[in-house]
Each structure stands twice: as structure tokens, then as C-alpha cells.
Amino acid sequence: MRGIIGYGTYVPYYRLDRAKITEAMGSGGGRGHRAVANHDEDTTTMGVEAARNALKAATKTPASIWFATANPAYLDKTNATAIQAALDLPQETWAVDAGGAARSAEAAILGARGSSGVSLAVISDLRTGNPTSADESGGGDAAAALLFGDDEDSPVIAHALGIAAATGEFLDRYRLPGETSSKIWEERFGEQAYLALAEDAIERATKEANIGLEDVDKFVIAGLHARAVRGLSRIAGDKLVDDLTARIGNPGAAQLPLLVAAALDTAAPGETILCVHLADGAYASVLRTTDAIASYSPYESVETQIESGNDSLSYNAYLTWRGFLDREPPRRPDPDRPGAPPAFRSEDWKYAFVGSRDRTSGAIHLPPMRVSMDGGAVDDMERIRMADVPATIATFTVDHLAFSLSPPTVAVVIDYDGGGRFQAEMTDVDPDTVKIGDRVQMTFRRLFTAQGIHNYFWKARPLID
């Protein structure tokens, strides 16, 4: 029996209070908050974090990665390869993108589910819109990862009883290549189209599963067309899983797997979950949890990640991070473009954060070295991945002049549990609160972008207990 054997999610640290939009612009905004990716995050880095959380409980290495987003960091280049490298997966791991629209999430999920061996579906989205628009206030940033396999790989915690899809060609939302915001057709037209397609997909999925709507324990309904989602939600009653839009916004392609994860966080064995996605048609899946769900514990629940957010982000900072506000940069030269050959040669270090450990003395070197600092042994090292090892701040400095979209930067010297010292940049932290002795963990981020090249590497962020 093939199904979901694990999952992980990632909700960024920062929140934007929608009231700040109204306060600054006189319109837009509303109540609640939206999740905001930091200036050093994109859909690839968020996908890495969700995948890391999914794999922390995994016992086998994925054979394939299916990555989907409507807002890719690169075009004409596969983004899933950076995720594969950051996860330190072997070269034979197959990594592929599905992008361009929110419906790409379904391609990643069905592709991973239908693959052989352990497969990982990673869906990430960063939603934005013109200032004061509904997309700006109602959007959100997040990522989710679903791990598929069978009982020989790991206990299956949920499997599909029935799946159906209905496709319609109609204008709902659209964005030309190079544009930063979507255009949306009149909502009443889209509602009519979506509801008919959803009814068809739900009817066929439940028929395949041999259940009726009265047998469903939880309803997950996702989609960017808010009016259609509200209309369809009437069938769910009090069984509807909160769509989280009031607390973190709608993360587009990532909303469906994020809500599935939220439903699984609180699911009991034998529960039936009907999942519906409205995006250029309708997709319906009937999931049934197994007895294994009772003993499964996600690395971080969706609720935990939402609760640990920080809502102090200013609207001006949000506009700057999204490129709508061009502010005066620090009086330092812009960073140089990263070179492709050195990045290729140091892939283990740059993407997977792999150091070297002296086989004789046990001394850990970051970055990796050929000659040991303890004993002087030459070429007697073993690789050691440090991305998941927590550390403690030994000393730090706050730099107000370094190039950054969000100055000042915090540079820390950290000592890893079990050995190893490294100087890193810190992120997702208030510079005024940093102190020696603070505990940190590593996170995959974008140092900067120069001449169209994203310089990915690892930073430190406060350790979440």
C-alpha cells in the first residue's frame, strides 16, 4: 500500500499585520496577518526547509524530488537541483520542477505518489501583489513537503482511497512572464466555473473511494479563488479544516499540502479526509489515515510554526523586501556575481554544508580542509554534514554598513555541539536581542543575488525548542 509516510512544513518567521497596510496607504489591508518570507528567502529556500522537516523522521533516502511553485527563483534552470544538493542527497536522485501555476502542486503530489521507491513532493510559494491589492493582503508565503512510500519503506500514515480531477479552460487569474502581480477576472464568473468542476471531481473521487460526504471526518478546501472556496465550503459544515488565511494568508500552490499537513497534525487513526483544490479546474482526493498516524510525530506542527512567528515587521520593510520600495543601500560596493566553477567544485560545502573531520583527532573543520588543525594529518578526513547540528553563540557583532536589504546584519561565531566553530550571518532575529550563549540552528538562505545569480548558502537562526 503506497501513501504518505511523512510530511514537513515551513511557515516563515515574519508576519505582516494587515492593519499596517491600511495605516500606511489608507486602503487595502484588513484584519489578521500574512506570513512573509524574509529578504533572504525564496521559494527554493523555503522548499529546502520544508523538505528538511519532512526528512527528519525518515528512515530511507528519497529517490526523487518533485518540486512545484508558481514563483520560481530561476527560469531555464531546474530549482529542484538546489533542493537536492542542500539535502545532501546522492547524485542518482532525480529532481524535477513543475511550475507556472498553483495547479502545479497537483503535478508534484501525483508525480511523487506514482513514483517507485521513496519520493518527495515539495511545494513552495511566495505570493505578492501590487500595494493595497487583495493579493498583497490576502497572500502568504509558505512551503510543504509530502513524503511518499509504502510500508516496506516506512509505516504509511495516510493513503488515497480515491482521486479525481476536472479541468476547465477559463480566465480566472493570469500573469504574463516578467510581470510581478496577477490579474484577476470578475469573481462571479470564476465561482460558477469552479463549483461545477469541483462537484464533478468530488463525486468521482468519493465514488472511487466508495464513501458518501457524510462519511468524511475532515474537509480540506484550498484555492486562490476566495469566493469559490467559500461557496464550496458549505458542504463541509463544522468539519472544515481552517484554511489559515486569517493567520498567515493564502500561500497559493503550497496551500493544499500545508492544509493536508495541518489536518494530519491532529488526525486519529481511521479518519477520512476529503481534500479539494481549486486551480484551473478541480482536484479531489479522499485520504484515509492508518493506525501509524497515532505514533507519527512531525518535527514541527503547522500550529507550532504559526505560533512562533513575529508580527513586528513594518510595511516599509515588506515593500523593500518585495522590490516595491527602492531604498538607499549601505555605503559599500554591491556584491560580485558568484562564479559557477567554484560553486560546482564546492557543492558539498556550499549547498549541503558538509565539513571535514580528522579521523585521528576528531577535529571538525568548517569549511572542509585537507590538513588537520589538530595534529597536522594530511588527507585523512571524513565528510561530516553540519546542517542539522545545533550550536551556541560564542561572540557576535552587529554591522550597520554591510550590504543587506534589511540592515543591520548580525555576524556570529558559533560553536557546534560535538565540536566545530564557524562564523556565520544570523537571520530571523532582532539584533538588539542577540547575546552570547544563545542557541542557534542552521537554515538554507540566499546571501544575495548579483547579475541574475542567487548566491545560496547557510545562515544561523535562533533555535526553536
C-alpha positions in Angstrom: 0.0 0.0 0.0 1.6 3.3 -1.2 0.8 6.5 0.6 2.1 9.3 2.8 4.9 8.2 5.1 5.9 11.6 6.3 5.5 15.3 5.9 7.0 18.6 6.8 6.0 22.3 6.6 7.7 25.7 6.7 6.0 28.9 7.6 8.4 31.9 7.6 9.2 33.7 10.8 7.8 37.1 9.9 4.2 38.2 9.9 2.7 41.4 8.4 -0.2 42.9 10.3 -2.7 43.8 7.6 -3.7 46.9 9.6 -0.3 48.3 8.8 -1.2 48.4 5.1 -4.3 50.4 5.8 -2.4 52.7 8.2 0.3 53.5 5.6 -1.8 53.6 2.4 -5.3 54.5 3.5 -6.8 51.4 1.9 -6.1 47.7 1.4 -5.2 45.7 4.5 -7.9 44.3 6.7 -7.8 42.1 9.8 -5.3 39.4 10.7 -1.8 38.7 9.5 0.0 37.3 6.5 3.2 35.2 6.6 6.2 37.0 4.9 9.4 35.3 3.6 12.5 37.2 4.8 14.5 39.2 2.3 17.0 36.2 2.1 14.3 33.7 1.3 12.7 32.5 -1.9 10.6 29.5 -2.9 13.7 27.3 -3.2 15.0 28.1 0.3 11.5 27.6 1.8 11.2 24.3 0.0 14.5 23.2 1.5 13.3 23.9 5.0 10.0 22.1 4.5 11.8 19.1 3.0 14.4 19.0 5.9 11.5 18.9 8.3 9.9 16.1 6.4 13.1 14.0 6.3 14.0 14.4 9.9 11.7 11.4 10.7 12.5 9.5 7.6 14.5 6.2 7.6 15.2 6.0 3.8 16.6 8.4 1.3 14.2 9.7 -1.4 14.9 8.5 -4.9 13.2 11.5 -6.5 12.2 15.1 -5.7 9.2 16.7 -7.4 9.2 20.5 -6.8 6.3 22.8 -7.6 5.9 26.6 -7.4 4.2 29.4 -9.2 7.0 31.8 -8.4 10.4 30.0 -9.2 13.7 31.5 -8.3 15.0 30.6 -11.7 13.6 30.0 -15.2 15.6 27.9 -17.7 17.2 26.2 -14.7 15.8 23.5 -12.5 15.3 24.7 -9.0 14.8 21.2 -7.5 18.5 20.5 -8.1 19.4 23.1 -5.4 17.0 21.4 -3.0 18.6 18.0 -3.8 22.1 19.5 -3.1 21.0 21.2 0.1 19.5 18.0 1.4 22.8 16.2 0.6 21.0 13.5 -1.4 23.0 11.3 -3.8 23.7 12.1 -7.4 21.3 9.4 -8.6 18.4 11.3 -7.0 16.0 12.5 -9.8 14.9 16.1 -9.3 12.4 18.0 -11.5 10.3 21.2 -11.4 6.7 21.7 -12.1 5.9 25.4 -12.2 3.9 28.3 -13.6 0.6 28.0 -11.7 -0.9 26.9 -8.4 -2.2 23.7 -10.1 1.5 22.6 -10.4 1.1 21.4 -6.8 -1.1 18.6 -8.0 1.6 17.6 -10.5 4.2 17.3 -7.8 2.0 15.4 -5.5 0.7 12.9 -8.1 4.2 12.5 -9.6 5.7 11.7 -6.2 2.8 9.4 -5.3 3.1 7.5 -8.6 6.9 7.1 -8.5 8.7 4.0 -7.3 10.6 4.0 -4.0 10.6 6.8 -1.6 9.6 10.1 -3.3 9.4 13.6 -2.0 6.9 16.3 -3.2 8.0 19.8 -2.3 5.6 22.7 -2.9 6.5 26.2 -2.1 5.0 29.6 -3.0 5.7 33.3 -2.4 2.6 35.4 -3.0 2.7 39.1 -3.7 0.6 41.7 -5.4 0.5 45.4 -6.1 0.4 47.6 -2.9 -3.1 47.7 -1.4 -4.3 44.9 -3.6 -6.3 41.9 -2.3 -3.4 39.6 -3.4 -1.0 41.6 -1.2 -3.0 41.4 2.0 -4.6 38.0 1.3 -1.5 36.3 0.1 1.1 34.5 2.2 4.4 32.7 1.9 4.9 29.0 2.9 6.1 25.6 1.8 5.2 22.0 2.5 6.7 18.6 1.7 5.0 15.2 1.5 7.0 12.0 1.6 5.5 9.0 -0.3 6.4 5.3 0.0 5.0 2.0 1.0 5.0 0.0 4.3 8.3 -1.6 3.3 9.9 1.9 3.3 8.2 3.3 6.4 4.8 3.0 8.0 2.2 4.6 5.8 0.2 7.2 7.8 -2.4 8.0 5.1 -3.3 6.7 1.7 -5.7 7.7 -1.0 -8.9 5.8 -1.4 -10.0 7.8 -4.5 -8.6 10.6 -6.7 -10.3 12.6 -9.4 -9.6 15.8 -11.4 -11.7 18.0 -13.6 -10.1 20.5 -16.0 -11.5 23.7 -17.3 -10.0 26.3 -19.7 -11.2 29.7 -18.5 -9.7 33.0 -17.4 -9.5 33.2 -13.6 -6.1 34.6 -12.7 -3.2 35.1 -15.0 0.2 36.7 -15.2 2.4 37.2 -18.2 6.1 36.2 -17.9 8.1 39.1 -16.3 5.1 40.6 -14.5 5.2 40.8 -10.7 1.5 40.7 -10.0 -1.5 38.7 -11.2 -4.6 39.9 -12.9 -8.0 38.5 -11.9 -11.2 38.2 -13.8 -14.6 39.1 -12.2 -15.1 36.7 -9.3 -18.7 35.7 -10.0 -17.8 34.1 -13.3 -15.0 32.1 -11.7 -17.2 30.9 -8.9 -19.7 29.4 -11.4 -16.9 27.6 -13.3 -15.2 26.3 -10.2 -18.2 25.0 -8.4 -19.4 22.9 -11.3 -15.9 21.4 -11.8 -15.5 20.8 -8.0 -18.8 18.9 -7.8 -17.7 16.7 -10.7 -14.3 15.9 -9.2 -15.7 15.3 -5.7 -18.5 13.0 -7.0 -16.0 10.8 -8.9 -13.4 10.7 -6.1 -15.9 9.7 -3.4 -17.4 7.1 -5.7 -14.0 5.6 -6.3 -13.5 5.6 -2.5 -16.9 4.1 -2.0 -18.0 6.7 0.6 -20.5 9.5 0.9 -19.9 13.0 2.1 -21.5 12.0 5.4 -18.6 9.6 5.9 -15.9 12.4 5.7 -14.4 13.4 9.0 -12.4 16.4 7.7 -12.7 18.6 4.7 -9.7 20.4 3.3 -10.6 23.0 0.6 -7.8 25.1 -0.9 -7.7 27.6 -3.8 -6.9 31.2 -4.7 -10.4 32.0 -5.7 -11.8 33.0 -2.3 -15.4 33.3 -3.4 -15.5 29.8 -5.0 -13.7 28.3 -1.9 -16.3 29.9 0.4 -19.1 28.6 -1.8 -17.8 25.1 -1.8 -17.1 25.2 2.0 -20.8 25.0 2.6 -20.7 21.2 2.1 -18.2 20.8 4.9 -20.1 22.4 7.8 -18.2 22.1 11.1 -15.9 19.5 9.6 -14.0 22.2 7.5 -10.3 22.4 8.3 -9.3 26.1 9.0 -7.7 27.5 5.8 -5.4 29.6 7.9 -5.9 32.7 5.7 -6.7 34.9 8.7 -3.4 34.0 10.4 -0.8 33.5 7.6 -2.7 34.3 4.3 -3.1 32.1 1.3 0.3 30.6 0.1 -1.0 29.7 -3.4 0.4 26.4 -4.6 1.6 25.5 -1.1 -1.9 25.9 0.5 -3.2 22.4 -0.4 -0.3 20.4 1.1 0.0 22.8 4.0 -3.6 22.3 5.0 -3.3 18.5 4.5 -0.4 18.6 6.9 -2.5 20.7 9.4 -5.2 18.0 9.1 -2.8 15.2 9.7 -1.3 17.0 12.7 -4.5 16.3 14.6 -5.8 13.2 12.8 -6.7 10.0 14.6 -6.4 6.5 13.0 -9.1 5.7 10.6 -10.1 9.2 9.8 -11.3 10.1 6.3 -10.1 13.4 4.9 -11.6 14.9 1.6 -9.0 17.3 0.0 -10.2 19.6 -2.7 -8.0 22.0 -4.7 -9.5 24.7 -7.0 -6.9 25.8 -9.6 -7.8 25.9 -13.3 -10.2 23.1 -12.6 -10.7 21.0 -9.5 -8.8 18.2 -7.9 -10.3 15.9 -5.2 -8.6 13.2 -3.1 -10.0 11.1 -0.4 -7.4 10.2 2.2 -7.7 7.6 5.0 -5.4 7.6 7.9 -3.9 4.4 9.2 -3.0 3.2 12.7 0.5 4.5 12.2 -0.7 8.1 12.4 -1.1 7.6 16.2 2.7 7.2 16.7 3.8 9.7 14.0 5.2 13.0 15.3 6.1 15.8 12.8 9.3 17.7 13.5 7.2 20.9 13.9 3.4 21.1 13.6 1.8 23.8 11.5 0.4 25.3 14.6 3.8 25.5 16.3 5.3 27.3 13.3 2.4 29.8 13.2 2.6 30.5 16.9 6.4 31.1 16.7 6.0 33.9 14.2 7.0 37.6 14.8 4.4 40.2 13.8 6.7 43.3 14.3 7.5 43.6 10.5 6.9 47.1 9.2 5.1 47.7 6.0 8.1 49.7 4.6 10.4 46.7 5.2 7.9 44.4 3.5 7.8 46.7 0.4 11.6 46.8 0.3 11.9 43.0 0.5 9.4 42.6 -2.3 11.1 45.2 -4.5 8.3 47.8 -4.5 10.4 50.3 -2.5 14.0 51.1 -3.7 15.8 52.4 -0.6 19.3 53.8 -0.4 21.8 51.0 0.1 24.7 50.9 2.6 27.8 52.7 1.5 29.6 49.5 0.4 30.2 48.1 -3.1 27.5 45.8 -4.4 28.4 42.1 -4.1 30.2 40.4 -7.0 28.5 37.7 -9.1 29.2 34.2 -7.7 31.3 32.1 -10.1 29.8 28.9 -11.5 33.0 26.8 -11.5 34.0 27.4 -7.8 30.4 26.8 -6.8 30.4 23.5 -8.7 33.7 22.4 -7.1 32.5 23.2 -3.6 28.9 21.9 -3.9 29.2 19.7 -0.7 30.2 22.7 1.4 28.1 25.4 -0.3 24.8 23.6 -0.6 24.9 20.6 1.8 27.1 22.3 4.5 29.4 19.4 4.7 32.7 19.9 6.6 35.6 17.5 7.3 36.5 15.6 10.4 40.0 14.3 11.2 39.7 10.5 11.6 42.5 10.5 14.2 41.8 13.5 16.4 38.1 14.1 15.6 38.7 17.8 14.9 36.0 19.3 12.7 36.9 21.8 10.0 34.5 24.4 8.6 35.0 24.8 5.7 36.5 21.4 5.0 40.3 21.2 5.0 42.9 18.7 3.7 45.3 19.4 6.6 44.1 18.9 10.2 44.5 21.8 12.6 44.9 19.2 15.4 47.9 17.0 14.7 48.6 18.1 11.1 47.4 14.9 9.4 47.0 15.3 5.6 44.2 13.9 3.6 42.9 11.8 6.5 39.4 13.3 6.7 35.9 12.1 6.6 32.9 14.2 5.5 30.5 15.4 8.2 27.2 17.2 7.5 26.7 20.0 9.9 23.4 21.5 8.7 21.3 19.7 11.4 23.7 20.2 14.3 22.7 22.9 16.8 25.3 25.4 18.0 25.9 28.1 20.6 26.9 31.8 20.0 30.5 32.3 21.2 30.6 36.0 20.2 28.9 38.3 17.7 28.9 41.8 16.1 26.2 44.0 14.6 27.3 45.6 11.3 25.4 48.6 10.1 27.4 49.0 6.9 27.4 45.6 5.3 25.3 45.2 2.1 21.8 44.0 3.1 18.2 44.6 2.1 17.5 44.6 5.8 20.4 46.2 7.7 22.0 45.8 10.1 23.5 42.4 9.7 24.4 40.2 12.7 27.6 38.2 12.3 28.1 35.4 14.9 30.9 33.0 15.8 29.2 29.7 16.8 30.4 26.5 18.4 28.7 23.4 17.3 27.6 20.6 19.7 30.3 17.9 19.5 32.9 20.3 18.0 33.5 22.7 15.2 33.5 26.5 15.1 32.2 28.7 12.3 31.5 32.4 11.5 28.0 32.9 10.1 25.4 35.5 9.4 22.3 35.4 11.5 18.8 35.8 10.2 15.2 35.9 11.6 16.5 37.8 14.7 16.2 41.2 16.3 19.8 42.5 16.6 19.0 44.1 19.9 18.2 40.7 21.5 21.3 38.7 20.4 23.6 37.6 23.2 26.5 35.3 23.9 25.2 31.8 24.8 22.1 31.9 22.6 21.3 28.6 20.9 21.1 28.6 17.1 20.3 26.2 14.2 21.3 26.4 10.6 18.9 27.4 7.8 19.4 27.5 4.0 19.1 31.0 2.7 20.1 33.3 -0.2 23.1 35.5 0.7 22.4 37.9 -2.2 21.6 38.0 -5.9 24.0 39.6 -8.3 23.7 39.7 -12.1 20.9 37.2 -12.0 22.7 34.6 -9.9 21.4 33.6 -6.5 24.2 33.0 -4.0 22.7 30.3 -1.8 24.4 29.3 1.5 23.7 28.6 5.1 22.9 31.1 7.9 22.2 30.7 11.6 18.8 31.4 13.2 17.5 31.1 16.8 16.9 27.5 17.8 13.3 26.7 18.2 12.9 24.4 21.2 
